[in-house]
Amino acid sequence: MKRLFWLSVGVAAGASGTVWVERQVKSRLESLQPEHLAVQAQKRAVSVGKHLLDAAIEGRSAMRDRESELRARYHDSPSPEFPPGVIDISSVRVNQTRQRR
């Protein structure tokens, strides 16, 4: 009786496994058809395009924010044109040239 039980369990497992593998193979072959591949490529291209557009928009926004931050820091500040310790070479050359004459 035990042998008959395990034989029937093995036959059922083998049959169901065969059916499952057959369905998987058919679905994989169908997904590799040229029409299906073209649709997948188109969907992926649209997705990548959306990601690139989002990245460009985010980058431009960050660029504008940073530019306004830098403009506020350097154009609106009451500090001199050159920070302390930096020599304006153009004025030094003009003054040296005038002193030599």
Backbone as CSV, one residue per row, in Angstrom:
resi,resn,N_x,N_y,N_z,CA_x,CA_y,CA_z,C_x,C_y,C_z
1,MET,0.805,-1.188,0.000,0.000,0.000,0.000,0.857,1.264,0.000
2,LYS,1.962,1.246,0.784,2.851,2.395,0.842,3.480,2.653,-0.516
3,ARG,3.846,1.606,-1.200,4.482,1.752,-2.512,3.524,2.369,-3.505
4,LEU,2.297,1.965,-3.478,1.294,2.514,-4.383,1.052,3.993,-4.079
5,PHE,1.045,4.348,-2.808,0.856,5.750,-2.415,2.000,6.613,-2.937
6,TRP,3.236,6.178,-2.700,4.378,6.971,-3.133,4.520,6.975,-4.648
7,LEU,4.120,5.924,-5.298,4.114,5.909,-6.754,3.138,6.948,-7.283
8,SER,1.946,7.021,-6.715,0.952,8.007,-7.165,1.418,9.428,-6.838
9,VAL,2.076,9.646,-5.699,2.612,10.970,-5.368,3.680,11.370,-6.385
10,GLY,4.541,10.449,-6.756,5.587,10.724,-7.738,5.019,11.028,-9.110
11,VAL,4.002,10.263,-9.521,3.378,10.504,-10.825,2.720,11.877,-10.842
12,ALA,2.013,12.232,-9.762,1.344,13.538,-9.690,2.371,14.674,-9.706
13,ALA,3.450,14.521,-8.947,4.487,15.557,-8.907,5.158,15.694,-10.265
14,GLY,5.437,14.577,-10.912,6.066,14.627,-12.233,5.163,15.267,-13.271
15,ALA,3.876,14.930,-13.254,2.941,15.492,-14.223,2.761,16.995,-13.999
16,SER,2.584,17.384,-12.743,2.383,18.816,-12.473,3.659,19.608,-12.772
17,GLY,4.816,19.019,-12.488,6.084,19.688,-12.816,6.269,19.847,-14.305
18,THR,5.873,18.824,-15.063,5.981,18.883,-16.516,5.075,19.966,-17.082
19,VAL,3.860,20.052,-16.590,2.913,21.072,-17.062,3.438,22.464,-16.720
20,TRP,3.964,22.640,-15.509,4.478,23.943,-15.090,5.660,24.374,-15.957
21,VAL,6.593,23.440,-16.212,7.760,23.759,-17.042,7.326,24.088,-18.458
22,GLU,6.357,23.350,-18.988,5.867,23.612,-20.346,5.275,25.016,-20.442
23,ARG,4.511,25.426,-19.450,3.926,26.774,-19.452,5.019,27.844,-19.361
24,GLN,6.023,27.599,-18.540,7.116,28.562,-18.405,7.880,28.720,-19.717
25,VAL,8.145,27.603,-20.382,8.876,27.649,-21.651,8.061,28.401,-22.698
26,LYS,6.761,28.144,-22.755,5.920,28.842,-23.723,5.885,30.344,-23.461
27,SER,5.775,30.723,-22.202,5.723,32.159,-21.895,7.058,32.836,-22.215
28,ARG,8.166,32.149,-21.959,9.481,32.722,-22.282,9.660,32.844,-23.793
29,LEU,9.236,31.842,-24.533,9.346,31.917,-25.988,8.462,33.036,-26.551
30,GLU,7.298,33.192,-25.951,6.398,34.260,-26.401,6.996,35.633,-26.094
31,SER,7.657,35.748,-24.963,8.252,37.038,-24.605,9.451,37.378,-25.485
32,LEU,10.006,36.393,-26.174,11.147,36.641,-27.059,10.739,36.863,-28.510
33,GLN,9.459,36.923,-28.783,8.990,37.211,-30.137,9.339,38.661,-30.486
34,PRO,9.609,38.965,-31.762,10.014,40.322,-32.149,9.009,41.404,-31.749
35,GLU,7.712,41.109,-31.864,6.708,42.114,-31.521,6.777,42.454,-30.038
36,HIS,6.930,41.426,-29.222,6.982,41.627,-27.780,8.266,42.361,-27.377
37,LEU,9.373,42.026,-28.034,10.631,42.694,-27.743,10.568,44.176,-28.104
38,ALA,9.903,44.491,-29.210,9.764,45.893,-29.614,8.948,46.674,-28.588
39,VAL,7.898,46.067,-28.085,7.073,46.737,-27.077,7.879,46.952,-25.802
40,GLN,8.632,45.948,-25.382,9.459,46.085,-24.181,10.519,47.170,-24.367
41,ALA,11.142,47.210,-25.538,12.162,48.227,-25.795,11.557,49.624,-25.777
42,GLN,10.374,49.765,-26.332,9.710,51.067,-26.344,9.357,51.515,-24.928
43,LYS,8.842,50.613,-24.119,8.499,50.956,-22.733,9.748,51.348,-21.948
44,ARG,10.835,50.619,-22.147,12.064,50.926,-21.438,12.646,52.264,-21.885
45,ALA,12.566,52.556,-23.184,13.072,53.837,-23.688,12.268,55.001,-23.117
46,VAL,10.954,54.843,-23.046,10.115,55.894,-22.464,10.460,56.090,-21.001
47,SER,10.668,54.999,-20.283,11.017,55.082,-18.868,12.354,55.789,-18.665
48,VAL,13.341,55.436,-19.460,14.659,56.074,-19.345,14.554,57.553,-19.707
49,GLY,13.769,57.862,-20.734,13.576,59.259,-21.121,12.949,60.075,-20.005
50,LYS,11.975,59.502,-19.316,11.341,60.203,-18.193,12.337,60.439,-17.066
51,HIS,13.170,59.431,-16.791,14.178,59.590,-15.741,15.195,60.674,-16.108
52,LEU,15.606,60.713,-17.379,16.547,61.742,-17.817,15.930,63.130,-17.729
53,LEU,14.667,63.253,-18.123,13.978,64.534,-18.045,13.852,64.991,-16.600
54,ASP,13.485,64.080,-15.715,13.389,64.417,-14.293,14.743,64.864,-13.739
55,ALA,15.805,64.178,-14.137,17.145,64.531,-13.672,17.554,65.908,-14.183
56,ALA,17.242,66.204,-15.446,17.583,67.510,-16.008,16.817,68.623,-15.312
57,ILE,15.538,68.402,-15.051,14.734,69.414,-14.366,15.256,69.642,-12.951
58,GLU,15.573,68.570,-12.254,16.101,68.690,-10.899,17.462,69.387,-10.901
59,GLY,18.297,69.069,-11.888,19.611,69.707,-11.984,19.504,71.192,-12.255
60,ARG,18.595,71.578,-13.147,18.406,73.001,-13.432,17.878,73.741,-12.218
61,SER,16.978,73.117,-11.490,16.448,73.739,-10.282,17.556,73.944,-9.252
62,ALA,18.389,72.927,-9.072,19.504,73.038,-8.135,20.491,74.107,-8.603
63,MET,20.712,74.198,-9.913,21.619,75.198,-10.463,21.089,76.603,-10.179
64,ARG,19.793,76.811,-10.390,19.206,78.135,-10.131,19.291,78.488,-8.647
65,ASP,19.012,77.506,-7.786,19.095,77.751,-6.345,20.512,78.137,-5.947
66,ARG,21.485,77.406,-6.446,22.884,77.676,-6.106,23.323,79.022,-6.667
67,GLU,22.889,79.338,-7.882,23.252,80.618,-8.480,22.678,81.774,-7.665
68,SER,21.428,81.663,-7.250,20.832,82.739,-6.454,21.527,82.845,-5.095
69,GLU,21.935,81.708,-4.545,22.670,81.728,-3.277,24.010,82.436,-3.434
70,LEU,24.731,82.126,-4.521,26.030,82.765,-4.757,25.873,84.247,-5.064
71,ARG,24.864,84.584,-5.844,24.624,86.005,-6.143,24.304,86.776,-4.876
72,ALA,23.502,86.177,-4.002,23.169,86.841,-2.745,24.411,86.995,-1.872
73,ARG,25.271,86.012,-1.899,26.460,86.057,-1.048,27.470,87.084,-1.546
74,TYR,27.712,87.158,-2.857,28.792,87.993,-3.368,28.351,89.350,-3.888
75,HIS,27.126,89.508,-4.346,26.698,90.784,-4.897,25.992,91.653,-3.880
76,ASP,25.342,91.079,-2.919,24.592,91.858,-1.953,25.378,92.131,-0.678
77,SER,26.558,91.553,-0.555,27.319,91.725,0.676,28.070,93.066,0.636
78,PRO,28.231,93.743,1.770,28.926,95.029,1.806,30.454,94.895,1.796
79,SER,30.980,93.686,1.639,32.422,93.472,1.652,33.046,94.065,0.390
80,PRO,34.347,94.391,0.428,35.010,94.946,-0.758,35.038,93.929,-1.889
81,GLU,35.456,94.415,-3.047,35.489,93.541,-4.225,36.457,92.384,-4.040
82,PHE,37.569,92.644,-3.382,38.554,91.608,-3.132,38.623,91.342,-1.641
83,PRO,38.687,90.082,-1.233,38.809,89.761,0.195,40.138,90.268,0.748
84,PRO,40.259,90.413,2.058,41.519,90.885,2.649,42.667,89.948,2.290
85,GLY,43.802,90.532,2.016,44.988,89.762,1.690,45.157,89.498,0.206
86,VAL,44.175,89.836,-0.602,44.271,89.647,-2.046,44.585,90.988,-2.679
87,ILE,45.616,91.031,-3.509,46.052,92.275,-4.128,45.464,92.366,-5.523
88,ASP,44.911,93.517,-5.841,44.402,93.764,-7.186,45.592,94.102,-8.070
89,ILE,45.998,93.164,-8.898,47.212,93.308,-9.701,47.103,94.454,-10.686
90,SER,45.947,94.678,-11.251,45.804,95.730,-12.253,46.108,97.094,-11.655
91,SER,45.656,97.385,-10.456,45.924,98.690,-9.849,47.382,98.808,-9.431
92,VAL,48.006,97.721,-9.009,49.414,97.759,-8.630,50.272,98.054,-9.848
93,ARG,50.013,97.458,-10.963,50.794,97.698,-12.185,50.621,99.130,-12.664
94,VAL,49.420,99.638,-12.611,49.190,101.015,-13.042,49.947,101.972,-12.144
95,ASN,49.893,101.741,-10.840,50.596,102.621,-9.909,52.106,102.521,-10.069
96,GLN,52.641,101.349,-10.307,54.085,101.190,-10.500,54.532,101.885,-11.776
97,THR,53.747,101.788,-12.829,54.079,102.411,-14.095,54.092,103.927,-13.932
98,ARG,53.140,104.465,-13.202,53.084,105.920,-12.990,54.268,106.397,-12.151
99,GLN,54.690,105.598,-11.200,55.799,106.009,-10.338,57.121,106.007,-11.109
100,ARG,57.290,105.168,-12.071,58.530,105.084,-12.845,58.695,106.298,-13.760
101,ARG,57.611,106.893,-14.191,57.707,108.022,-15.128,58.135,109.216,-14.429
